[in-house]
């Protein structure tokens, strides 16, 4: 704190001292300015020489810049060290929980984007974009699973600590992600993406043969891939409904866990 402020008042009081010496004014003005920089406008107008209004404006602009700079530095430092007073286990939990919340949000946003892309009429460019996006979504899933594993293992290792600190709800996060319904829903999502990507890649490689109905073999193969895709969609939807029902009930019992769980779409 006060890195900019002290530099500013040293320079300001130094300039005031030189000005007082040059105009034969009381040199103690510089000491007053050093102790209370806000008095500078008073001495500027009291000196009675030069363009006092311009000097006043220059002072106000510089003072405003210094104030804003100090507020910015303070807010950054406060954000950096806001958890220093907490025990190491709690600080680590906060870091892991923030990673889990962010990766969960990223995955939810990616699923929403995939839904939007799958509604667009197919063409080669859109097919390619969706195939690439599925790869990005898989990475979001991996990041989320890594964050879940990290959180679950950490909570499991310090269960007694969280219980003693009245943070039992933290342990419930582990119970949620270890639940068979949640695990089954995630596997159904993987199966859905696998079948969707297979269908998209087949359509991309054989776009003309399918759209122009030039080959019964390709059309038959398309029907086969599409049927698998539809089954995967239906299966995922069923598991997703079960997961949402379980999650809604879980949040009612443990409302503190809501921020760490997937969206309820």
Secondary structure, 3 states (H helix, E strand, C coil): CCHHHHHHHHHHHHHHHHHHHHCCCCCHHHHHHHHCHHHHHHHHHHHCCCCHHHHHHHHHHHHHHHHHHHHHHHHHHHHHHCCCCCCHHHHHHHHHHHHHHHHHHHHHHHHHHHHHHHHCCCCHHHHHHHHHHHHHHHHHHHHHHHHHHHHHHHHHHCHHHHHHCCCHHHHHHHHHHCCHHHHHHHHHHHHHHHHHHHHHHHHHHCHHHHHCCCCHHHHHHHHHHHHHHHHHHHHHHHHHHHHHHHHHHHHHHCHHHHHHCCCCC
